[in-house]
Amino acid sequence: MIRLLQNFRAILPAIMVGLAVISAPLLILFIPVEGEAAAAIFPPGWSEADVLQAAAGVDLSVIRIGATSNIAIVQLPTITAARSLRQAGALLLLPPNVLGGCLLAKTDQTLFSRSTSMSGTST
């Protein structure tokens, strides 16, 4: 038992550093959304129609759909709007540029560049 306790004391610093490395990025989830725009993340499997309906149900404007169909960038004029959106089904409300902008849809590709790349021709 004493040997086990000594081994645990020897690896305790490594365990603490590991926990800090894992938990530090997760702290961003608890920062309140400030400003007018927020990325509202709804349950997986929600379609764009479900997301738009939830936002419209609480009278919020959707700026655009995010990287997946269950993410919407919405206007949040007040803190009560954020509470209402959570009651409508939003799991998380984050700043849209958090996680390196991974919540935002890619907008660097135009319809023309998509159609030419699909046909195999290049300009």
C-alpha positions in Angstrom: 0.0 0.0 0.0 2.8 2.4 0.8 4.5 1.6 -2.5 1.3 2.3 -4.3 1.0 5.7 -2.5 4.7 6.5 -3.4 4.1 5.6 -7.1 1.0 7.8 -7.1 2.9 10.7 -5.6 5.6 10.3 -8.3 3.0 10.5 -11.2 0.8 13.2 -9.6 2.5 16.1 -11.3 2.0 14.4 -14.7 -1.6 13.8 -13.9 -2.1 17.4 -12.9 -0.5 18.7 -16.1 -2.5 16.4 -18.2 -5.8 17.6 -16.6 -4.8 21.2 -17.1 -4.0 20.6 -20.8 -7.3 18.8 -21.3 -9.5 21.2 -19.3 -8.0 24.6 -20.4 -9.6 24.6 -23.9 -12.9 23.6 -22.4 -13.0 26.7 -20.3 -14.0 28.7 -23.4 -17.4 27.0 -23.2 -18.2 28.8 -20.0 -17.4 32.3 -21.2 -20.6 34.3 -21.7 -21.3 35.4 -25.2 -20.8 39.2 -25.5 -21.7 41.3 -28.5 -24.5 40.9 -30.9 -23.6 37.8 -32.8 -23.3 34.3 -31.4 -22.9 30.8 -32.8 -25.9 28.7 -31.5 -25.1 25.0 -31.5 -28.2 22.8 -31.6 -28.3 19.1 -31.0 -26.6 16.9 -33.6 -29.0 15.8 -36.3 -31.0 19.0 -36.4 -31.5 20.2 -39.9 -31.3 23.8 -41.1 -35.1 24.0 -41.0 -35.2 22.9 -37.4 -32.6 25.5 -36.5 -34.3 28.3 -38.4 -37.7 27.3 -36.8 -36.2 27.4 -33.3 -34.6 30.9 -33.9 -37.8 32.2 -35.5 -39.8 30.8 -32.5 -38.0 33.1 -30.2 -38.0 36.0 -32.7 -34.2 36.1 -33.5 -32.5 36.8 -36.7 -30.3 34.2 -38.3 -27.3 35.7 -40.0 -26.3 32.4 -41.6 -26.0 28.7 -41.1 -22.7 27.6 -39.7 -20.2 24.9 -40.7 -22.9 22.2 -40.2 -26.7 22.3 -40.3 -27.1 22.3 -36.6 -25.1 25.5 -36.1 -26.5 29.0 -36.7 -24.9 32.4 -36.4 -27.7 34.5 -34.8 -28.2 38.1 -33.6 -28.5 38.2 -29.8 -29.7 41.7 -28.8 -30.2 40.9 -25.1 -29.3 38.3 -22.5 -33.0 37.3 -22.4 -32.7 36.4 -26.1 -29.9 34.0 -25.2 -32.0 32.4 -22.5 -34.9 32.0 -24.9 -32.7 30.4 -27.5 -31.4 27.9 -25.0 -35.0 27.0 -24.0 -35.7 26.6 -27.8 -33.1 23.9 -28.0 -29.6 25.5 -28.3 -27.0 23.5 -26.4 -24.3 26.1 -26.5 -23.9 29.8 -27.4 -20.4 30.7 -28.3 -18.6 33.6 -30.0 -18.7 32.8 -33.7 -14.9 33.0 -34.1 -14.1 30.7 -31.2 -12.3 27.4 -32.1 -10.4 29.2 -34.9 -13.6 29.9 -36.8 -14.5 26.2 -37.1 -18.1 27.0 -36.4 -18.4 29.2 -39.4 -19.1 27.9 -42.9 -16.4 28.3 -45.5 -17.2 31.3 -47.7 -14.1 31.4 -49.8 -15.6 29.3 -52.5 -18.0 30.8 -55.0 -20.6 29.0 -57.1 -18.5 29.4 -60.2 -15.4 27.9 -58.7 -17.5 24.9 -57.4 -19.0 24.3 -60.8 -15.7 24.4 -62.6 -14.0 22.1 -60.2 -16.9 19.6 -60.4 -16.7 19.5 -64.2 -12.9 18.9 -64.2 -12.0 22.1 -66.0 -9.8 24.8 -64.6 -9.3 28.4 -65.4 
